[in-house]
Amino acid sequence: MNELGEQLEEALAEVLGEDERGMLARAVVIAEVLDDDGERTLMVMTTPGVTKWDALGLCRYGALCIEGPAASHFAGGGEE
């Protein structure tokens, strides 16, 4: 997965740079992937050098950033 991590880092850095979002420090990407048979798999990829505890922290922080607004949305009776 190291080569995949390096490709991921390069692609994200390019996209963020083109959109003037800043310099990529590290990343965790969670993706649902369909194989040739249509089977779904959840894939967790990181850029090189991200430790397991850093990946967990980034994922948990990301989840909290989504949970708060989602809870407010649903408490207000809104629909997606």
N, C-alpha and C positions, 0 to 999 in steps of 0.2 A: 504494500500500500504506500510505500515511501515515494515511488515514482508518481503515483496518483496524487499524493499529497503535494508534491512539487508542482504538478500540472494545475492542481486546484489553486495553489497559492499564486501562480503566474496569471491564471485567468481572472481571479478575483482582484488582484492588484491592478490589472489592466482595466477592468470595468470600473473600479473605484476611481482610478486615476482619470479616466476619460470623463467621468461624471463629477470630477473635482470634489470627491468625498474625503480625501485625505489618503495617508499611507497605510496600507494594510499591515497590522502588527501580527495578528494571528486570527485564525478562524476555525469554527466548527460548522460544518454543513450537514444537515439532516435531510435526506432525500428518500422519497419512495420510488423504487425502481421496479419496472416491469421486465421480466425476462422474456425469452422467446415463446414460452408456454403461457404467458399471461399471469404468471405467479408474481405476487407483489412482495417486495422485501424492503425493509427499512434499513437504510445504509447511513452510517455515521462516519464522516470523513473529517480529518483535521489537516491543517497546514503543518509542515514539518516543525518539530520542536514543541508542540503542544502536549503537555503531560495529561494524564488521565484526570487528575484533580483540577487542572485548568479547564479542560474540556467540560467537566461536570459543572464547574462554576459558571462558565459562559452559557451553557445550556440552561441552567437553573435561573440565571439572571434574565435570559431571553424569555423563558416561560413566565416569569413574574411580570415582565413588561407586556406580555400578551394577556395574562390573566386579569390584571387590574382593569384595563379598558373593556375587556370582554364582559366582566362581571357588571361593570357600570352600564354597559349597553343592554344586557339582558335584564338587569334590575329595572331599567327604564321602560321595558316592554318593547324595545326595538327588535327588528329582525335583520338577519344578514342577507 
